[in-house]
Amino acid sequence: MINSICAIGLLLASVYFAIVCDSLQGFLRSRLALLCRKRRKEDRFGDILKNDELAIHACKFAFVISIVPTILLLAYEHYQDINNLSTSALWFDLVSSICLYWLLLTILPWTIARVAAEHVLYHSWPLIQVLSKVFRPMIGVSQSIDTLVHRVAGRQDPTPENLESFAEEIQSVVDEGEREGILESRAGKMIQRVMELRQEDVRAAMTPRTDIIAIQVDRSLSEARAELLDAGHSRIPVVEGSTDEIVGILYARDLLEHFGNGQNEKTLRDIVRPAFYIPETTSIHSLLDTMKQERLHMAVVLDEYGGVTGLVTLEDVLEEIVGNIADEFDETEPELYRLIDNHTLSVEAKMHLDELNDLFDLNFPEDRDFDTVGGFVFSELGRVPKQGDSVVWENLRISVQEATERKIVRLEIYNNVPWPQAEESTESTEPQEAPSAVSS
């Protein structure tokens, strides 16, 4: 009788630890943060995020040391009756036990964790902390085995701060909010763009070198003022000879101050500010942090050989989050893509391949040395394309619709079959425009 009571108590403990384990692996940070804030226990939220891996190991070990004695006690209690049972009764007991354990240790914990994982963690955390300290030696052994298995498999060591899973969690919350109508589609896209900033480098946002508007350093202040007014920008690069030799950045404010003070004898070189340089491998997220710290609005992008590949402004970075920002001075630029008919799509050569693939379910390579549709055509032809040139990729024919002597401007992509959901894609996607050359 005592053995049965102990077995039942240990079984209930096993169920509890199974619930806690599933809760640790399936809780939503946003809900847990809200719960802790309501209970004025914000420090508990940070503690859970910091030590959730230790807690999982501790609860799993507690589950093992409670379920194993349960099985042994029940087996010992009914050992003497086994010889007296018929085969059918024995099979009935076996199947019943399996179903009972499946319901109590799998289905019930999983269901409770889905409904109230955050509440389970909040109320159980003091006990979990005690278990983490008591089972610390065993936890160290399990962590060592975990790390060894990851290294043998050629994967990175597991870390408590799993940013990738956190991003997936945020995305799932955004998707759920859009389905329920709580979050507008436009807001959801903005959140998704923010999460992608860590993965994208500045090449996705910069103005290419060939599109940079610059002023030669030997211009007089009067000529510089005229060119600055013609460009319609408040900041513009100053070069000496070619775009590779950027002397600095001319600010309209500095130029106007010198004219206002009657200091027309100064040269353009005297009033330009130093340019800020970044490698093209810099992530947009890092660039945004740097611009905030250094109070910058413009940066020159360099390749691995020190050559200028483009120019990126604070406005370009913000446009990666909120979409195109147009003011009263911006000229209307052509759309990146436009559906001509069911089989023909017109695209700007500067359109990125990953964006084209996502919009129209295509398979252009994204792991080569080019990022744009124009770069793909350059690579396939092996020379500078001319208007009328075309290449074939899978069931697509890509023709050069407009080009200069040095670059492609616009392409036409013909699909042998009608574009799948092309009309829906163009309607649901916000108007896409090329990034501006410099910040206004």
C-alpha positions in Angstrom: 0.0 0.0 0.0 2.8 2.4 0.9 4.6 1.5 -2.3 1.5 2.4 -4.3 1.1 5.7 -2.6 4.7 6.6 -3.2 4.4 5.5 -6.9 1.3 7.7 -7.4 3.1 10.7 -5.7 6.2 10.2 -7.9 4.0 9.8 -11.0 2.3 13.2 -10.3 5.8 14.7 -9.8 6.8 13.3 -13.2 3.7 14.9 -14.8 4.6 18.2 -13.2 8.2 18.2 -14.4 7.0 17.1 -17.9 4.7 20.2 -18.0 7.5 22.5 -16.9 9.9 21.0 -19.5 7.4 21.6 -22.3 6.7 25.1 -21.0 10.4 26.0 -21.1 10.6 24.8 -24.7 7.4 26.5 -25.9 6.8 29.7 -24.0 6.4 33.0 -25.8 8.7 35.8 -24.6 6.2 38.5 -25.3 3.5 36.9 -23.2 6.0 36.1 -20.4 7.3 39.7 -20.4 3.7 41.0 -20.1 2.9 38.6 -17.2 6.1 39.6 -15.3 5.4 43.3 -15.8 1.9 42.9 -14.5 3.2 41.1 -11.4 6.0 43.7 -11.0 8.6 40.9 -11.4 10.6 42.2 -14.4 13.8 40.8 -13.0 12.2 37.3 -13.1 11.7 37.6 -16.9 15.4 38.4 -17.5 16.4 35.6 -15.2 14.3 33.1 -17.1 15.7 34.2 -20.5 19.3 34.0 -19.1 19.0 30.6 -17.5 16.4 28.7 -19.5 18.9 26.2 -20.8 20.0 25.3 -17.3 16.4 25.0 -16.2 15.6 22.6 -19.0 18.4 20.3 -18.0 17.4 20.5 -14.3 13.8 19.7 -15.0 14.6 16.8 -17.4 16.9 15.3 -14.7 14.1 15.7 -12.1 11.7 14.0 -14.5 14.0 11.0 -14.8 14.6 10.6 -11.1 10.9 10.7 -10.5 9.6 8.5 -13.3 12.2 5.7 -12.9 11.3 4.9 -9.2 7.6 5.1 -10.2 8.1 2.3 -12.8 10.1 0.2 -10.4 7.7 0.6 -7.5 4.7 -0.3 -9.6 6.5 -3.2 -11.2 7.5 -4.5 -7.7 4.0 -4.0 -6.4 2.4 -6.2 -9.1 5.3 -8.6 -9.6 3.8 -11.4 -7.6 0.5 -11.1 -9.5 2.1 -11.5 -12.9 2.2 -15.3 -12.7 -1.5 -15.5 -11.9 -2.6 -13.3 -14.8 -3.7 -14.7 -18.1 -2.1 -13.7 -21.3 -5.1 -11.5 -22.3 -5.1 -9.8 -18.9 -1.4 -9.2 -19.1 -1.7 -7.6 -22.6 -4.6 -5.5 -21.3 -2.5 -4.2 -18.4 0.4 -3.5 -20.7 -1.8 -1.5 -23.2 -3.6 0.3 -20.4 -0.3 1.3 -18.8 1.1 2.6 -22.2 -2.1 4.6 -22.8 -2.1 6.0 -19.3 1.6 7.1 -19.4 1.1 8.5 -22.9 -1.9 10.7 -21.7 -0.2 11.8 -18.5 3.3 12.3 -19.6 2.9 13.4 -23.3 -0.5 14.7 -24.2 -1.4 16.5 -20.9 2.0 18.3 -20.5 2.0 19.4 -24.1 -1.6 20.7 -23.9 -1.1 22.6 -20.7 2.2 24.1 -22.0 0.4 25.3 -25.2 -2.3 27.0 -23.1 -0.4 28.3 -20.0 3.3 27.9 -20.5 4.1 31.4 -19.3 2.0 31.0 -16.1 3.6 27.6 -15.4 7.1 29.2 -15.7 6.3 32.2 -13.7 5.0 30.3 -10.7 7.5 27.4 -10.9 10.6 29.5 -11.3 11.6 29.6 -7.6 11.5 25.7 -7.5 13.4 25.5 -10.8 16.2 27.7 -9.4 16.6 25.4 -6.5 16.7 22.3 -8.8 19.3 24.0 -11.0 21.6 24.5 -8.0 21.0 21.0 -6.6 21.6 19.2 -9.9 24.4 21.5 -11.1 27.0 18.7 -11.4 24.7 16.6 -13.6 23.7 19.6 -15.6 27.4 20.2 -16.3 27.8 16.7 -17.6 24.7 17.0 -19.9 25.9 20.3 -21.3 29.4 18.8 -22.1 27.7 16.0 -24.0 25.5 18.5 -25.8 28.5 20.6 -26.9 30.5 17.5 -28.0 27.6 16.2 -30.1 27.3 19.6 -31.8 31.0 19.7 -32.6 31.0 16.2 -34.0 28.0 17.1 -36.2 29.9 20.2 -37.4 27.4 22.6 -36.0 28.1 25.6 -33.7 28.0 25.2 -30.0 24.6 25.7 -28.5 24.2 29.1 -26.8 21.6 30.3 -24.3 20.8 33.3 -26.5 19.3 31.8 -29.7 18.7 34.8 -31.8 17.4 32.8 -34.8 14.7 31.1 -32.7 13.8 34.5 -31.3 13.4 35.9 -34.8 11.2 33.0 -35.8 9.1 33.6 -32.7 8.6 37.3 -33.6 7.7 36.3 -37.1 5.1 33.8 -35.8 3.6 36.5 -33.6 3.4 38.9 -36.6 1.8 36.3 -38.8 -0.8 35.5 -36.1 -1.5 39.2 -35.6 -2.1 39.6 -39.3 -4.4 36.6 -39.5 -6.4 37.8 -36.5 -6.6 41.3 -37.9 -4.8 42.8 -34.9 -1.8 43.9 -37.0 -2.0 45.6 -40.3 -0.1 44.0 -43.2 2.0 47.2 -43.7 3.1 47.1 -40.0 3.9 43.4 -40.3 6.1 44.0 -43.4 7.9 46.7 -41.5 8.7 44.4 -38.5 9.9 41.8 -40.9 12.3 44.3 -42.6 13.7 45.3 -39.2 14.5 41.6 -38.4 16.2 41.2 -41.8 18.6 44.2 -41.2 21.1 41.9 -39.4 21.3 39.6 -42.5 21.6 42.2 -45.3 24.7 44.2 -46.0 24.9 47.7 -47.3 25.0 46.7 -50.9 21.2 46.1 -50.7 20.6 49.7 -49.8 23.4 51.7 -51.4 23.4 53.8 -54.6 25.8 52.1 -57.1 28.9 53.9 -58.1 27.6 54.5 -61.6 24.6 56.4 -60.2 26.5 58.6 -57.8 26.0 62.3 -58.4 29.3 64.1 -57.5 31.0 67.5 -57.9 34.6 67.9 -59.1 36.9 69.5 -56.5 38.3 72.1 -58.9 34.9 73.8 -59.2 34.5 77.3 -57.9 32.1 77.9 -55.0 29.7 79.5 -57.5 29.8 76.5 -59.8 29.4 74.2 -56.8 26.4 76.1 -55.7 24.8 75.8 -59.1 25.5 72.0 -59.3 24.2 71.5 -55.8 21.0 73.3 -56.6 20.6 71.3 -59.9 21.1 68.0 -58.0 18.5 69.0 -55.4 20.4 67.5 -52.4 21.7 68.9 -49.1 24.9 66.8 -49.2 26.9 65.6 -52.2 30.3 63.9 -52.7 33.2 65.9 -53.9 35.7 63.9 -56.2 39.0 64.6 -57.8 39.1 63.1 -61.2 37.2 59.8 -60.9 34.6 58.6 -58.4 37.3 56.4 -56.7 39.0 59.6 -55.5 36.4 61.1 -53.1 37.9 64.2 -51.4 35.0 64.7 -49.0 31.3 65.6 -48.6 30.0 69.0 -49.4 27.2 70.2 -47.2 24.8 72.9 -48.6 24.8 74.5 -45.2 28.6 75.0 -45.2 28.4 76.4 -48.7 25.7 78.9 -47.9 27.5 80.1 -44.8 30.6 81.0 -46.8 28.5 82.9 -49.3 26.7 84.7 -46.5 30.0 85.7 -45.0 31.3 87.0 -48.3 34.2 84.4 -48.2 34.1 83.6 -51.9 37.9 83.4 -52.1 37.9 80.0 -50.4 38.1 76.9 -52.6 35.8 73.9 -52.5 38.6 71.8 -50.9 38.6 74.1 -48.0 35.0 73.6 -47.0 34.3 70.0 -47.6 34.0 67.6 -44.7 35.8 64.3 -44.4 34.0 61.3 -46.0 33.2 58.3 -43.8 34.1 54.9 -45.3 32.7 51.5 -44.7 33.3 48.1 -46.3 30.6 46.6 -48.5 30.3 43.6 -46.1 28.9 45.9 -43.3 25.4 44.9 -42.2 22.7 47.5 -42.5 22.0 47.0 -38.8 25.7 47.8 -37.9 25.7 50.8 -40.2 22.6 52.2 -38.6 24.2 51.9 -35.2 27.3 53.6 -36.5 25.4 56.5 -38.0 23.6 57.1 -34.8 26.8 57.1 -32.7 28.8 59.2 -35.1 25.9 61.4 -36.1 26.4 60.7 -39.8 24.0 61.0 -42.7 26.2 59.5 -45.5 28.9 56.9 -45.9 31.1 55.8 -48.9 31.1 52.0 -49.5 34.4 50.4 -50.4 35.2 46.9 -51.9 38.0 44.7 -50.6 40.5 46.5 -52.9 39.7 50.0 -51.6 37.6 51.0 -54.7 34.4 52.9 -54.3 31.4 50.6 -55.0 28.6 52.9 -53.9 27.2 55.5 -51.5 24.7 54.9 -48.7 22.7 57.5 -46.8 20.6 57.4 -43.7 17.5 57.8 -45.8 18.5 54.7 -47.8 18.8 52.7 -44.5 15.4 53.9 -43.3 13.9 53.1 -46.7 14.9 49.4 -46.0 12.5 49.5 -43.1 9.6 51.8 -44.1 9.8 51.7 -47.9 10.4 54.5 -50.3 10.6 58.0 -48.7 9.8 60.7 -51.3 9.9 64.4 -50.7 8.9 67.4 -52.8 12.3 67.5 -54.4 12.6 63.9 -55.5 11.9 63.1 -59.1 9.5 60.3 -59.9 11.7 57.2 -60.6 10.6 54.2 -62.6 9.2 51.2 -60.8 11.6 48.3 -60.3 9.3 45.9 -62.0 6.2 46.2 -64.2 4.0 43.4 -65.7 3.5 44.1 -69.4 1.3 41.1 -70.1 0.8 37.6 -68.7 4.1 36.4 -70.1 6.3 39.5 -70.1 7.8 41.3 -67.1 9.9 44.5 -67.3 12.4 45.0 -64.5 15.1 47.5 -63.6 18.6 46.0 -64.0 19.4 47.2 -60.4 16.6 45.0 -58.9 18.0 42.4 -56.5 17.7 38.8 -57.4 16.4 37.7 -54.0 13.6 40.2 -54.2 12.7 39.0 -57.8 12.8 35.4 -56.6 10.5 36.0 -53.7 8.0 38.0 -55.7 7.6 35.7 -58.6 8.8 32.3 -57.2 11.9 32.1 -59.4 15.2 30.3 -58.9 17.9 32.8 -60.0 21.2 32.1 -58.2 21.7 34.2 -55.1 25.1 32.8 -54.0 27.4 34.2 -56.7 29.4 37.4 -57.0 26.5 39.4 -58.3 23.3 40.7 -56.5 21.1 42.2 -59.3 19.4 41.0 -62.4 21.8 43.1 -64.5 24.7 41.4 -62.8 23.3 38.0 -63.7 23.0 39.0 -67.4 26.6 40.4 -67.3 27.8 37.0 -65.9 25.9 34.9 -68.4 27.1 36.9 -71.4 30.7 37.4 -70.2 30.8 40.8 -71.8 29.2 44.2 -71.6 25.6 43.6 -72.9 24.1 45.7 -75.7 20.5 46.6 -76.3 18.7 43.5 -77.9 21.1 40.9 -76.3 19.3 38.1 -74.5 20.1 35.0 -72.3 18.0 32.0 -71.5 17.6 30.7 -67.9 15.4 27.7 -67.4 12.0 28.6 -69.0 12.8 32.4 -69.1 14.3 34.5 -71.8 15.9 37.7 -70.5 16.4 40.5 -73.0 18.2 43.8 -72.7 15.5 46.4 -73.2 17.7 49.5 -72.5 21.4 49.9 -72.0 24.3 52.4 -72.1 27.8 51.8 -73.2 28.8 50.6 -69.7 25.7 49.2 -68.0 22.2 47.8 -68.4 19.3 50.0 -67.5 16.2 47.8 -68.0 15.5 44.2 -68.9 12.5 42.3 -70.2 11.9 38.8 -68.9 9.6 36.6 -71.0 8.1 33.5 -69.4 7.0 30.5 -71.5 4.1 30.1 -69.2 1.9 32.8 -67.6 3.5 34.4 -64.6 2.0 32.6 -61.5 -0.1 35.0 -59.5 1.7 38.0 -61.1 -1.3 40.2 -60.9 -1.8 39.5 -57.2 1.9 40.1 -56.5 1.9 43.5 -58.1 -1.3 44.5 -56.3 -0.2 43.3 -52.8 3.3 44.6 -53.0 4.0 48.2 -52.2 5.4 50.3 -55.1 9.1 49.7 -55.3 11.4 52.5 -56.3 15.1 52.7 -56.7 17.1 54.2 -53.8 18.0 57.9 -54.1 21.5 58.9 -54.9 22.0 61.1 -51.8 20.0 62.2 -48.8 17.9 65.3 -49.2 
